[in-house]
Amino acid sequence: MATTESRKELLSLLVTALDAVSGEAVVRRYFERHPISRSCYLVAIGKAAAAMTTGAVAALASNLRRGLVITKYGHGAGLPHDHRLQLIESGHPLPDEQSLAAGDALLAFIAATPADAQLVFLISGGASSLVEVLPAGMDIDRLRRLNDWLLASGLPIDAMNRVRKSISGIKAGRLAACLEQRPCLSLMLSDVPSDEPAVIGSGLLVPHGESELSLEGIDLPGWISELLQKQVPLPEWSAFRDIHGVLLASNSTARHALAEAGKETGHAVRLHDENYQGDAGKLGRQFAREVIQGEPGIRIWGGESTVRLPAGPGRGGRNQHLALAAAQVLAGHDDCLLLAIGTDGSDGPTEDAGALVDGGTIARGEGEGFDATRALKRADAGTFLEASGDLIQTGPTGTNVMDLVIGLKIT
């Protein structure tokens, strides 16, 4: 069986990768290099909003006048106690009434800032669900039904976001019109494969052309096509004249930091530069085979997989699904391990971040009376991995740059 030390080694490498893309650290470093010497107003939206705000508060000091922080339930705990900050926690991965309340608060916050105010936006993944302003004729029930369908569809994240952006009053750059030419700095953490600003957080402040909202090739049910008739017009390009966007960190940042840390441990390191995407089960089996067949050392992948959910899915998320599929291939290979984790600390609608599996995972789970194949069919990988002792819980990490997979072959 893979040694406890090997498992600890992989977890230590993971911590190094997460530190490299910490929302607090990357925002603080940005302002140290590009200080703002005038009064400013802060809006942070996303699962890393609290951490990014912490870095901004430290760097901006007395120049910060007010701030609005919108994040996932439970992710605002690390926010500084500061009377200048307003915190709203809302639903993710499904929007809820608080997501709409956050949208109202966002528009009110912008409207209340001076006409010449310097705005600073901190945007990270999750914004698509956490804040919304609905067009006329839409309501929360239709919005939740839409997102339920998208999350179970197996569509890649860029396709899902194109649909979400088509049914919104603020996404696809529409929020820019609300700024009314106020100067704005937008600092982003990328949670999308392309690292395109127009995709991060559904491109709240990024200009879109009609082609970028094209739904051609996406097979949508009729009721969604009907909702698409309620689109809010896109703003004129002049609305973006005073908006400056900067990408602070991405999955690639985390992968390269992990690779450097791996080399320092003395391991040979194989870094896969391209972001992976596709079916989680297929990817898990592929990665496991590459670990088994490859030379001893560390392999690093990053990206975002998908899972097509059955009716009544069990416990789990895409990383747990990927890890359990990998564990089936790794079974009996006691010198091989694989860690799959969401960098934000959550994997699907669970409190688990992912899993660390090895050659003994399947035997441990089966010894507790569970069947891995059945668990994968039911999208219930988390139940099996809890029984095998392989789930990983980190809590909110303060970042969100898609997923990481780390493989290790010891000998």
C-alpha positions in Angstrom: 0.0 0.0 0.0 1.2 3.5 -0.7 2.8 5.0 2.3 1.3 7.6 4.6 4.4 9.7 3.8 3.6 9.7 0.1 0.0 10.8 0.8 1.4 13.6 3.1 3.8 14.6 0.3 1.0 15.1 -2.2 -1.1 17.1 0.2 2.0 19.3 1.0 2.4 19.9 -2.7 -1.2 20.8 -3.0 -0.8 23.5 -0.3 2.1 25.0 -2.2 -0.1 25.3 -5.3 -3.0 26.8 -3.5 -0.7 29.4 -1.8 0.6 30.4 -5.2 -2.9 31.4 -6.3 -4.2 32.7 -2.9 -6.7 35.5 -3.5 -5.4 37.5 -0.6 -1.7 37.2 -1.8 -2.2 37.9 -5.5 -4.4 41.0 -4.8 -2.0 42.3 -2.2 1.0 41.8 -4.5 -0.8 43.6 -7.4 -1.4 46.7 -5.3 2.1 46.7 -3.9 3.3 47.0 -7.5 0.5 49.2 -8.7 -0.6 51.4 -5.8 -3.8 53.4 -5.9 -3.3 56.8 -4.3 -6.9 58.1 -4.5 -10.1 57.2 -2.8 -11.7 54.0 -4.2 -14.8 51.8 -3.8 -14.5 48.0 -3.9 -16.8 45.3 -5.2 -15.7 41.7 -4.8 -17.8 38.9 -6.3 -17.0 35.1 -6.3 -16.0 32.2 -4.1 -12.6 33.9 -3.5 -14.2 37.3 -2.8 -13.4 37.4 1.0 -9.8 36.4 0.5 -9.3 38.9 -2.3 -10.9 41.6 -0.3 -8.6 40.9 2.6 -5.6 41.5 0.4 -7.2 44.7 -1.0 -8.1 46.1 2.5 -4.5 45.6 3.6 -3.1 47.3 0.5 -5.6 50.1 0.0 -5.7 51.1 3.7 -7.4 54.4 4.2 -7.9 55.0 0.5 -10.8 52.4 0.6 -14.1 54.2 1.3 -16.6 51.4 1.0 -16.8 47.8 -0.2 -19.4 45.2 -1.2 -18.5 41.6 -0.9 -20.7 38.9 -2.5 -19.7 35.3 -1.9 -20.9 31.7 -1.3 -22.5 30.8 1.9 -19.8 30.1 4.5 -17.1 31.7 2.4 -17.2 35.1 4.1 -15.9 33.9 7.4 -12.4 35.2 6.8 -13.5 38.7 5.8 -11.9 41.4 8.0 -14.2 43.0 10.5 -14.4 46.4 8.9 -17.3 48.8 9.1 -16.6 49.9 5.5 -17.5 46.4 4.2 -21.0 45.0 3.4 -21.1 41.2 3.1 -23.8 39.2 1.2 -23.7 35.4 1.0 -25.7 33.7 -1.7 -26.3 30.5 -3.5 -23.8 28.3 -5.4 -23.9 26.3 -7.6 -27.6 27.2 -7.8 -28.7 30.8 -7.6 -31.3 31.7 -4.9 -33.3 34.6 -3.6 -30.1 36.0 -2.1 -28.4 36.0 -5.5 -31.1 38.4 -6.6 -30.8 40.4 -3.4 -27.0 40.6 -4.2 -27.8 41.9 -7.7 -30.0 44.6 -6.2 -27.3 45.5 -3.7 -24.7 45.7 -6.4 -26.7 48.1 -8.5 -27.5 50.3 -5.4 -23.8 50.3 -4.4 -22.7 51.5 -7.8 -25.4 54.1 -8.0 -24.4 55.5 -4.6 -20.7 56.0 -5.5 -19.6 59.5 -6.6 -19.8 60.0 -10.4 -16.0 60.3 -10.6 -15.3 57.5 -8.1 -12.5 54.9 -8.8 -14.2 51.5 -8.7 -12.2 48.3 -8.0 -13.8 45.0 -8.9 -12.4 41.7 -7.6 -13.9 38.8 -9.6 -13.5 35.1 -9.1 -15.4 32.0 -10.1 -18.9 31.5 -8.8 -20.1 35.0 -9.8 -22.4 33.4 -12.4 -24.6 32.0 -9.6 -23.9 34.3 -6.7 -25.2 37.6 -8.2 -27.9 38.1 -10.8 -30.3 40.8 -12.1 -33.1 39.2 -14.1 -34.7 40.6 -17.2 -38.4 41.4 -17.2 -40.5 38.2 -17.3 -37.9 36.0 -15.5 -38.2 34.9 -12.0 -36.1 32.8 -9.5 -38.0 29.6 -10.2 -37.2 29.8 -13.9 -33.6 30.8 -13.1 -33.1 27.8 -10.8 -34.7 25.4 -13.3 -32.3 26.7 -16.0 -29.3 26.2 -13.7 -30.4 22.8 -12.6 -30.6 21.7 -16.2 -27.2 23.2 -17.1 -25.5 21.5 -14.2 -26.9 18.1 -15.1 -26.4 18.5 -18.9 -22.7 17.6 -19.1 -22.0 20.7 -21.1 -18.5 22.3 -20.8 -18.4 25.4 -18.6 -18.0 27.8 -21.6 -21.2 26.5 -23.1 -23.1 26.8 -19.8 -21.9 30.3 -19.4 -23.0 31.3 -22.8 -26.5 30.2 -21.9 -26.4 32.0 -18.5 -25.1 35.2 -20.1 -27.9 35.2 -22.6 -30.5 35.4 -19.8 -29.2 38.1 -17.5 -29.4 41.8 -16.9 -25.7 42.2 -15.9 -23.7 39.4 -17.5 -21.9 39.6 -20.9 -20.7 43.1 -20.1 -24.1 44.5 -19.3 -23.0 45.6 -15.9 -20.6 48.1 -17.6 -23.6 50.2 -18.6 -24.4 50.7 -14.9 -21.0 52.2 -14.2 -21.9 55.2 -16.3 -18.2 55.9 -17.3 -16.8 55.7 -13.7 -13.2 54.5 -14.0 -12.9 50.9 -13.1 -10.1 48.4 -12.4 -11.2 44.7 -12.6 -8.8 42.2 -11.1 -9.6 38.5 -11.9 -8.8 35.0 -10.8 -9.5 32.6 -13.7 -11.7 29.5 -13.2 -12.2 28.8 -16.9 -10.0 26.8 -19.3 -9.5 29.6 -21.8 -8.6 32.3 -19.1 -10.7 34.6 -21.3 -11.9 37.6 -19.3 -15.2 37.4 -21.2 -15.8 34.0 -19.6 -14.6 34.6 -16.0 -17.6 35.4 -13.9 -19.7 35.5 -17.0 -17.9 38.6 -18.2 -19.7 41.2 -16.1 -17.4 44.0 -17.3 -16.1 42.7 -20.6 -17.5 43.7 -24.0 -19.2 41.0 -26.0 -20.2 40.7 -29.6 -23.2 38.8 -30.7 -21.0 36.0 -31.9 -19.7 35.5 -28.4 -23.2 34.8 -27.2 -23.9 32.3 -30.0 -25.7 29.2 -28.9 -25.1 27.4 -32.2 -24.3 23.7 -31.5 -25.8 23.7 -28.0 -28.8 21.4 -27.9 -31.3 23.2 -25.7 -34.8 22.1 -24.7 -37.7 24.2 -26.0 -38.5 25.9 -22.7 -35.0 27.3 -22.5 -35.2 28.6 -26.1 -38.3 30.5 -25.0 -36.5 32.1 -22.1 -33.8 33.3 -24.6 -36.4 35.6 -26.1 -36.1 37.8 -23.0 -32.5 38.9 -23.7 -31.4 42.3 -22.4 -29.6 44.4 -25.2 -25.8 44.5 -25.0 -24.2 47.9 -24.1 -22.4 50.1 -26.6 -18.6 49.6 -26.7 -18.1 53.1 -25.3 -19.4 51.8 -21.9 -16.1 49.9 -21.5 -13.8 52.9 -22.3 -12.7 53.4 -18.7 -12.6 49.8 -17.6 -9.1 48.2 -17.2 -9.0 44.4 -16.6 -6.1 42.4 -15.2 -5.8 38.6 -14.8 -4.0 37.9 -11.6 -3.7 34.1 -11.5 -5.0 31.0 -13.2 -4.8 27.2 -13.1 -1.5 27.4 -15.0 -0.1 29.5 -12.2 -1.0 26.8 -9.7 0.4 24.0 -11.9 3.7 25.7 -12.4 4.1 26.4 -8.7 3.3 22.8 -8.0 5.9 21.6 -10.6 8.6 23.7 -9.0 7.8 22.4 -5.5 7.8 18.8 -6.9 11.2 19.2 -8.3 12.5 20.4 -4.9 11.4 17.1 -3.4 13.7 15.3 -5.8 11.0 13.8 -7.9 11.0 13.8 -11.7 8.1 16.0 -12.8 5.8 15.8 -15.8 3.7 18.9 -16.2 0.8 18.8 -18.7 0.4 22.4 -19.9 -3.0 22.1 -21.6 -6.1 22.3 -19.5 -8.1 19.1 -19.6 -11.8 18.9 -20.1 -14.4 16.2 -20.8 -16.0 13.3 -19.0 -14.6 12.8 -15.5 -14.8 9.0 -15.6 -12.8 8.8 -18.8 -10.3 11.3 -17.6 -9.8 9.5 -14.3 -9.1 6.2 -16.1 -6.7 7.9 -18.6 -4.7 9.7 -15.9 -4.4 6.5 -13.8 -3.1 4.6 -16.8 -0.5 7.3 -17.5 0.7 7.2 -13.9 1.0 3.4 -14.0 2.7 3.2 -17.3 5.0 6.2 -16.8 8.3 6.6 -15.1 8.4 7.1 -11.3 7.7 10.7 -10.3 5.0 13.3 -10.3 2.4 14.1 -13.0 0.4 17.3 -12.9 -2.8 18.1 -14.8 -5.2 21.0 -14.5 -8.6 21.8 -15.9 -12.3 21.0 -15.4 -14.2 17.8 -16.1 -17.9 17.1 -16.4 -20.3 14.5 -15.1 -23.7 13.7 -16.7 -25.9 13.2 -13.7 -28.5 10.5 -13.5 -31.9 11.0 -11.9 -31.5 11.2 -8.2 -27.7 11.5 -8.0 -25.9 10.5 -4.8 -23.1 12.3 -3.0 -20.1 13.6 -4.8 -18.7 16.0 -7.4 -16.6 15.8 -10.6 -13.3 15.4 -8.7 -14.6 12.6 -6.6 -16.0 10.9 -9.7 -12.7 11.3 -11.5 -10.7 10.0 -8.5 -12.9 6.9 -8.0 -12.7 6.0 -11.7 -8.9 6.4 -11.4 -8.9 4.2 -8.3 -10.4 1.3 -10.3 -7.4 1.4 -12.6 -4.9 1.9 -9.8 -6.3 -1.1 -7.9 -3.4 -3.3 -6.8 -0.7 -0.8 -7.9 0.5 0.0 -4.4 3.2 2.4 -5.7 0.7 4.7 -7.4 -1.5 7.6 -6.0 -3.7 10.2 -7.5 -5.2 13.4 -6.0 -8.1 15.2 -7.7 -9.3 18.4 -6.0 -11.3 21.6 -6.6 -9.0 24.5 -5.8 -11.8 26.4 -4.2 -12.2 23.7 -1.6 -15.6 22.4 -2.8 -16.5 19.7 -5.2 -20.1 19.6 -6.4 -22.8 20.2 -3.8 -20.6 18.8 -1.0 -18.3 20.0 1.7 -15.5 17.8 0.3 -12.8 19.3 -2.0 -12.0 16.0 -3.7 -10.1 12.8 -3.0 -6.7 11.2 -2.7 -6.8 7.6 -4.0 -4.2 4.9 -4.2 -3.8 1.2 -5.1 -5.8 0.1 -2.0 -8.8 2.4 -2.3 -11.1 -0.1 -4.0 -10.2 -2.8 -1.6 -10.9 -0.6 1.4 -14.2 0.6 0.0 -15.3 -2.9 -0.9 -14.3 -4.1 2.5 -17.0 -1.7 3.9 -19.6 -3.2 1.6 -19.6 -0.7 -1.3 -19.3 -1.2 -5.0 -17.3 1.4 -7.0 -19.0 0.7 -10.4 -22.4 1.1 -8.9 -21.3 4.3 -7.1 -20.0 5.8 -10.4 -23.3 4.9 -12.2 -25.3 6.7 -9.5 -22.9 9.7 -9.3 -22.3 8.6 -5.7 -18.5 8.5 -5.6 -18.4 10.5 -2.4 -20.2 7.7 -0.4 -17.6 5.1 -1.6 -14.7 7.4 -1.0 -15.9 8.2 2.5 -15.9 4.5 3.3 -12.4 4.0 1.8 -11.1 6.9 3.8 -10.0 8.9 0.8 -12.1 12.1 0.9 -10.2 15.4 1.3 -11.7 18.4 3.1 -10.0 21.8 3.1 -12.8 24.3 3.7 -12.8 27.5 1.6 -9.3 28.0 0.3 -9.5 31.6 -0.7 -9.0 30.9 -4.4 -10.8 29.4 -7.3 -8.7 28.4 -10.4 -10.5 25.2 -11.6 -9.3 21.8 -10.6 -5.9 20.1 -10.0 -5.0 16.4 -10.5 -1.6 15.2 -9.2 -0.3 11.7 -9.8 2.6 10.0 -8.1 4.4 6.8 -8.9 6.8 6.0 -6.1 9.0 3.3 -7.7 
